[in-house]
Amino acid sequence: MNRAVFLFNIYLSFLFCFTPILITIGFVLNLFPKLKAKFFASLQRLFEINSDNSLLESKRKKLFEPLKNLKSRDKNLRDEEAVRVLEFGIGHGSNLAYYPKNTRLIAIDVDPLVEEELLKNLKKCENVVLEKFIATSASDLSMLPFEFVDAVVCTHVFCCVDNQKLVAKEVKRVLVQGGKFYFLEHVGYRNKLYRFIQWLARPLWRLWFNNCRLGYRPKPILQSAGFADVSLDYFLCKEHHFLIRPNVAGIATKLV
Ligand SMILES: C[S@@+](CC[C@H](N)C(=O)[O-])C[C@H]1O[C@@H](n2cnc3c(N)ncnc32)[C@H](O)[C@@H]1O
């Protein structure tokens, strides 16, 4: 068992034993947004999704493979053999290495503090040029025009955005026609009993893991936003904690 999983188990035991105290602390933290942001940032770092996880990394690699064949809808970019990609919830940029060469990146994160580390990591990636970093929620991309980007990417973000339906609609709006949304997310179990356990843990989990929704299903949300074609590759990450073990690598296509 690696250190992160061990710590995670201790944390969960603590969580369920001291529920009333934790709920109170959670509500008090809500009264101090800056303190809350710092607290959750350090919590997230402690339980960071382990990038040594080979299954997850191979799924990530496979998911982004088709980006290599992407042709931009923007004539100027096409002439330069470049593509414009938007990634929201980019954090420190764990997907940068998987982008094709000549990627023009629009980086979105609700947390402005990630920019510094992201810029450091971008220096190591010659394949990516940052067009702009925008500190905003992906539920409001009104600063970007309609059909502006060739592809949209997010990994381990959709679970914790403020409004999943609005985010899905905004992603569809900024994507070019025929463009694809690539995502890698922890989701609900297919097994009904396990999904029920996720559902039981959901309220506390959401309070303590920065709005993260346990066991949700991305496909209906994307379909209701108008994505016609949503394909999912479901897999279990054995190294992850039981509650966030089921993951999907998915591609949603904007047809109209
Ligand atoms: C778990 S981290 C994932 C970071 C990175 N994508 C990765 O896979 O390592 C979630 C990130 O999403 C960002 N985030 C949360 N809600 C967001 C929203 N509504 N819009 C944009 N970013 C958001 C957080 O600030 C954080 O950087």
The ligand as an SDF file (V2000), in Angstrom:
LIG
                    3D

 27 29  0  0  0  0  0  0  0  0999 V2000
   -7.8850   17.6290   -8.7170 C   0  0  0  0  0  0  0  0  0  0  0  0
   -7.2150   19.0410   -9.5040 S   0  0  0  0  0  0  0  0  0  0  0  0
   -6.7810   18.3410  -11.1060 C   0  0  0  0  0  0  0  0  0  0  0  0
   -5.6380   19.0770  -11.7470 C   0  0  0  0  0  0  0  0  0  0  0  0
   -5.1740   18.4960  -13.0970 C   0  0  0  0  0  0  0  0  0  0  0  0
   -6.2110   18.5760  -14.0890 N   0  0  0  0  0  0  0  0  0  0  0  0
   -4.6860   17.0700  -12.9450 C   0  0  0  0  0  0  0  0  0  0  0  0
   -5.2720   16.1550  -13.5440 O   0  0  0  0  0  0  0  0  0  0  0  0
   -3.6880   16.8660  -12.2360 O   0  0  0  0  0  0  0  0  0  0  0  0
   -8.6840   20.0060   -9.8850 C   0  0  0  0  0  0  0  0  0  0  0  0
   -8.3640   21.3800  -10.4680 C   0  0  0  0  0  0  0  0  0  0  0  0
   -9.5890   21.9360  -10.9870 O   0  0  0  0  0  0  0  0  0  0  0  0
   -9.6840   23.2970  -10.6030 C   0  0  0  0  0  0  0  0  0  0  0  0
  -11.1220   23.6560  -10.6300 N   0  0  0  0  0  0  0  0  0  0  0  0
  -12.0850   23.3060   -9.7460 C   0  0  0  0  0  0  0  0  0  0  0  0
  -13.2830   23.7980  -10.1200 N   0  0  0  0  0  0  0  0  0  0  0  0
  -13.0770   24.4610  -11.2820 C   0  0  0  0  0  0  0  0  0  0  0  0
  -13.9290   25.1820  -12.1610 C   0  0  0  0  0  0  0  0  0  0  0  0
  -15.2420   25.3120  -11.9220 N   0  0  0  0  0  0  0  0  0  0  0  0
  -13.3880   25.7430  -13.2650 N   0  0  0  0  0  0  0  0  0  0  0  0
  -12.0620   25.6240  -13.5260 C   0  0  0  0  0  0  0  0  0  0  0  0
  -11.2030   24.9560  -12.7250 N   0  0  0  0  0  0  0  0  0  0  0  0
  -11.6980   24.3780  -11.6180 C   0  0  0  0  0  0  0  0  0  0  0  0
   -9.0230   23.3470   -9.2350 C   0  0  0  0  0  0  0  0  0  0  0  0
   -8.5900   24.6500   -8.9110 O   0  0  0  0  0  0  0  0  0  0  0  0
   -7.8540   22.3730   -9.4350 C   0  0  0  0  0  0  0  0  0  0  0  0
   -6.7210   23.0300   -9.9570 O   0  0  0  0  0  0  0  0  0  0  0  0
  1  2  1  0
  2  3  1  0
  2 10  1  0
  3  4  1  0
  4  5  1  0
  5  6  1  0
  5  7  1  0
  7  8  2  0
  7  9  1  0
 10 11  1  0
 11 12  1  0
 11 26  1  0
 12 13  1  0
 13 14  1  0
 13 24  1  0
 14 15  1  0
 14 23  1  0
 15 16  2  0
 16 17  1  0
 17 18  1  0
 17 23  2  0
 18 19  1  0
 18 20  2  0
 20 21  1  0
 21 22  2  0
 22 23  1  0
 24 25  1  0
 24 26  1  0
 26 27  1  0
M  CHG  2   2   1   9  -1
M  END
$$$$
